[in-house]
Amino acid sequence: MDIKKNTAVNGTLYVLALIGTCVAQLKGWHGLEFVCKPALMIILSSWFFFNSRRVGDRFTLLIQAGLFFSLIGDVALMFTYVDDFNFIVGLGAFFIAQLCYVFAFIQNIADVDGMDGLLVSLLISFGIGTYAFFFGWDLMPHLEDGLGVPVIAYVSAIALMGMVAAFRFRRTYPRSFWLVLIGSLLFIASDSMLAWDRFRFPLNGGQVWIMITYAIAQFMIAGGALAHVLDPDQLRRKQALTT
């Protein structure tokens, strides 16, 4: 058994890191958080890399980059209690992470011809775009000075990620599509709660729910991306093209 690739082992470590992060945030134990929160993306990135490296391409590289910038964002947000400027740094890192996911999904879409499933994709993306517009509109009056442009830019980026994920319908395998789409929606939900908790009103148990939805979202996106590149049909097709 290769521990680096094993989903059960890495999934267990991931859950333990998530539990440690949630406990640390509830108790205010910064030392525990400094260990557990970065461990989430380190474990996920390692698992994704060692499972995807033999079929590595632009798609997997972009997903890996998204996980890396998410790690930078996690680390920056841990230090907002020291200096609020770290919130902007974290926002910027996650903004880049969202764009990496967007370009990865666009790469997937560009690789597949045809218009199958376009209506479903349009309906889902319209729903996500509508939510993002009204969410941003509601949030704007409550933003602190200087945060209007970066926050709205980020809302646009994460909404775009969800909308582009919707256009993978019928352009990848169903398991990959649904994992990535649901992961993207959970990512939007997590960031929505983060924004509400910071700018609108404190949420009861907000930190825990933000972390849980975020961690599940990232795992589903990475898992869905692996399902796309490791599907036996996909591997056979790549092998046929290179022989």
C-alpha positions as CSV (number, residue, x, y, z in Angstrom):
1,M,0.0,0.0,0.0
2,D,1.4,3.4,-1.0
3,I,0.4,5.7,1.9
4,K,1.0,8.8,-0.2
5,K,-1.8,7.7,-2.6
6,N,-4.1,5.9,-0.2
7,T,-7.5,7.7,0.1
8,A,-8.5,6.2,3.4
9,V,-5.2,7.1,5.1
10,N,-5.1,10.6,3.7
11,G,-8.8,11.1,4.2
12,T,-8.5,10.2,7.9
13,L,-5.5,12.6,8.4
14,Y,-7.6,15.3,6.6
15,V,-10.5,14.8,9.0
16,L,-8.2,14.8,12.0
17,A,-6.7,18.1,10.8
18,L,-10.1,19.5,10.3
19,I,-11.3,18.5,13.8
20,G,-8.1,20.0,15.3
21,T,-8.7,23.3,13.4
22,C,-12.3,23.5,14.6
23,V,-11.3,22.8,18.2
24,A,-8.5,25.3,18.0
25,Q,-10.8,28.0,16.7
26,L,-13.5,27.4,19.3
27,K,-11.0,27.4,22.1
28,G,-8.7,30.1,20.8
29,W,-5.7,27.8,20.8
30,H,-3.6,29.5,18.1
31,G,-0.7,27.0,18.5
32,L,-3.0,24.0,17.5
33,E,-4.5,26.0,14.7
34,F,-1.0,26.8,13.3
35,V,-0.4,23.1,13.0
36,C,-3.8,21.8,11.9
37,K,-5.1,24.4,9.5
38,P,-2.1,24.4,7.1
39,A,-2.1,20.6,7.3
40,L,-5.4,20.5,5.5
41,M,-4.1,21.7,2.2
42,I,-0.7,20.1,2.6
43,I,-2.4,16.7,3.0
44,L,-4.8,17.3,0.2
45,S,-2.2,18.6,-2.2
46,S,0.1,15.7,-1.5
47,W,-2.7,13.2,-2.0
48,F,-3.7,14.9,-5.3
49,F,-0.1,15.2,-6.5
50,F,0.9,11.5,-5.9
51,N,-2.3,10.2,-7.5
52,S,-2.2,12.5,-10.5
53,R,1.4,12.9,-11.4
54,R,1.5,9.9,-13.9
55,V,-1.2,11.6,-15.9
56,G,-0.2,15.2,-15.1
57,D,-1.2,17.8,-17.6
58,R,-2.3,21.5,-17.6
59,F,-5.6,20.6,-15.9
60,T,-3.9,18.8,-13.0
61,L,-1.2,21.5,-12.7
62,L,-3.9,24.2,-12.4
63,I,-5.8,22.3,-9.7
64,Q,-2.5,21.8,-7.9
65,A,-1.8,25.5,-8.1
66,G,-5.3,26.2,-6.7
67,L,-4.6,24.1,-3.7
68,F,-1.2,25.8,-3.2
69,F,-2.7,29.3,-3.2
70,S,-5.5,28.1,-0.9
71,L,-2.8,27.0,1.6
72,I,-1.3,30.6,1.3
73,G,-4.8,32.0,2.0
74,D,-5.4,29.7,5.0
75,V,-2.1,30.8,6.5
76,A,-2.8,34.5,6.0
77,L,-6.3,34.3,7.5
78,M,-4.9,32.7,10.6
79,F,-3.0,35.9,11.4
80,T,-5.9,38.4,11.0
81,Y,-5.9,38.6,14.8
82,V,-2.4,40.1,14.6
83,D,-3.0,42.5,11.7
84,D,-6.2,43.0,9.7
85,F,-4.1,43.5,6.6
86,N,-3.7,39.7,6.5
87,F,-7.3,39.4,5.6
88,I,-6.5,41.2,2.3
89,V,-3.5,38.9,1.7
90,G,-5.7,35.9,2.3
91,L,-8.4,37.3,0.0
92,G,-5.8,37.8,-2.7
93,A,-4.4,34.3,-2.4
94,F,-7.9,32.7,-2.6
95,F,-8.7,35.0,-5.5
96,I,-5.8,33.5,-7.4
97,A,-6.8,30.0,-6.3
98,Q,-10.3,30.5,-7.7
99,L,-8.8,31.7,-11.0
100,C,-6.6,28.6,-11.1
101,Y,-9.8,26.4,-10.7
102,V,-11.6,28.5,-13.4
103,F,-8.8,28.0,-15.9
104,A,-8.6,24.3,-15.1
105,F,-12.4,23.8,-15.7
106,I,-12.1,25.9,-18.9
107,Q,-9.3,23.6,-20.1
108,N,-11.6,20.6,-19.5
109,I,-14.4,22.3,-21.4
110,A,-12.2,23.2,-24.3
111,D,-11.0,19.6,-24.7
112,V,-14.5,18.4,-25.4
113,D,-16.5,19.4,-28.5
114,G,-20.3,19.7,-28.8
115,M,-23.2,21.4,-27.2
116,D,-24.6,18.6,-25.1
117,G,-26.1,19.7,-21.8
118,L,-25.8,23.4,-22.6
119,L,-29.3,24.2,-21.3
120,V,-28.6,22.6,-17.9
121,S,-25.3,24.4,-17.7
122,L,-26.9,27.7,-18.5
123,L,-29.6,27.2,-15.9
124,I,-27.1,26.3,-13.1
125,S,-24.7,29.1,-14.0
126,F,-27.6,31.6,-14.1
127,G,-28.6,30.6,-10.6
128,I,-25.1,31.0,-9.3
129,G,-24.6,34.3,-11.0
130,T,-27.9,35.6,-9.7
131,Y,-27.1,34.6,-6.2
132,A,-23.6,36.3,-6.4
133,F,-25.1,39.5,-7.7
134,F,-27.6,39.9,-4.9
135,F,-25.1,38.7,-2.3
136,G,-22.6,41.3,-3.4
137,W,-25.3,44.0,-3.6
138,D,-26.4,43.2,0.0
139,L,-22.8,43.1,1.2
140,M,-21.6,46.4,-0.3
141,P,-23.0,48.9,2.3
142,H,-21.4,46.9,5.1
143,L,-17.9,46.7,3.8
144,E,-15.1,48.5,5.6
145,D,-13.3,51.4,3.8
146,G,-10.9,50.1,1.1
147,L,-12.5,46.6,1.0
148,G,-15.2,47.2,-1.5
149,V,-13.2,46.4,-4.7
150,P,-11.2,43.4,-3.4
151,V,-14.3,41.8,-1.8
152,I,-16.5,42.3,-4.9
153,A,-13.7,41.0,-7.1
154,Y,-13.5,37.9,-5.0
155,V,-17.2,37.4,-5.0
156,S,-17.0,37.6,-8.8
157,A,-14.1,35.1,-9.0
158,I,-15.8,32.5,-6.8
159,A,-19.1,32.9,-8.6
160,L,-17.2,32.4,-11.9
161,M,-15.6,29.3,-10.6
162,G,-19.1,27.8,-9.9
163,M,-20.5,29.0,-13.2
164,V,-17.6,27.4,-15.2
165,A,-17.9,24.2,-13.2
166,A,-21.5,24.1,-14.3
167,F,-20.4,24.1,-18.0
168,R,-18.5,20.8,-17.4
169,F,-21.9,19.0,-17.6
170,R,-21.6,16.3,-20.3
171,R,-18.0,17.3,-20.8
172,T,-16.6,15.0,-18.2
173,Y,-17.7,11.9,-16.3
174,P,-20.8,12.3,-14.1
175,R,-19.0,11.5,-10.9
176,S,-16.3,14.2,-11.7
177,F,-19.0,16.7,-12.7
178,W,-21.1,16.4,-9.5
179,L,-18.1,16.2,-7.1
180,V,-16.6,19.4,-8.6
181,L,-20.0,21.3,-8.9
182,I,-21.1,20.4,-5.3
183,G,-17.6,21.3,-4.1
184,S,-17.8,24.6,-5.8
185,L,-21.2,25.3,-4.3
186,L,-19.9,24.5,-0.8
187,F,-16.9,26.8,-1.4
188,I,-19.4,29.6,-2.2
189,A,-21.4,28.7,0.9
190,S,-18.3,28.8,3.1
191,D,-17.1,32.1,1.8
192,S,-20.7,33.5,2.1
193,M,-20.8,32.6,5.8
194,L,-17.3,34.1,6.2
195,A,-18.4,37.4,4.7
196,W,-21.7,37.4,6.7
197,D,-19.8,36.6,9.9
198,R,-17.2,39.4,9.4
199,F,-19.3,42.2,7.8
200,R,-22.9,41.6,8.7
201,F,-23.6,39.7,11.9
202,P,-21.8,37.1,14.0
203,L,-23.0,33.6,13.1
204,N,-23.6,31.1,15.9
205,G,-20.8,28.5,15.5
206,G,-19.8,30.3,12.3
207,Q,-16.1,29.5,12.4
208,V,-16.8,25.7,12.6
209,W,-19.4,25.7,9.8
210,I,-17.1,27.9,7.6
211,M,-14.2,25.4,8.1
212,I,-16.3,22.3,7.6
213,T,-17.9,23.5,4.4
214,Y,-14.5,24.8,3.1
215,A,-12.7,21.5,3.9
216,I,-15.4,19.4,2.3
217,A,-15.5,21.7,-0.8
218,Q,-11.7,21.5,-1.4
219,F,-11.7,17.7,-0.9
220,M,-14.6,17.3,-3.4
221,I,-13.0,19.6,-6.0
222,A,-9.7,17.7,-5.8
223,G,-11.5,14.3,-5.8
224,G,-13.6,15.4,-8.7
225,A,-10.5,16.5,-10.6
226,L,-8.9,13.1,-10.0
227,A,-12.0,11.3,-11.1
228,H,-11.8,13.3,-14.4
229,V,-8.1,12.3,-15.2
230,L,-8.1,8.8,-13.7
231,D,-11.2,7.4,-15.2
232,P,-10.3,4.2,-17.1
233,D,-11.9,5.4,-20.3
234,Q,-9.9,8.6,-20.1
235,L,-6.7,6.8,-19.5
236,R,-7.3,4.4,-22.4
237,R,-8.1,7.3,-24.7
238,K,-4.8,9.1,-23.8
239,Q,-2.9,5.9,-24.3
240,A,-4.4,5.4,-27.7
241,L,-3.5,8.9,-28.7
242,T,0.2,8.5,-27.7
243,T,0.8,5.1,-29.4
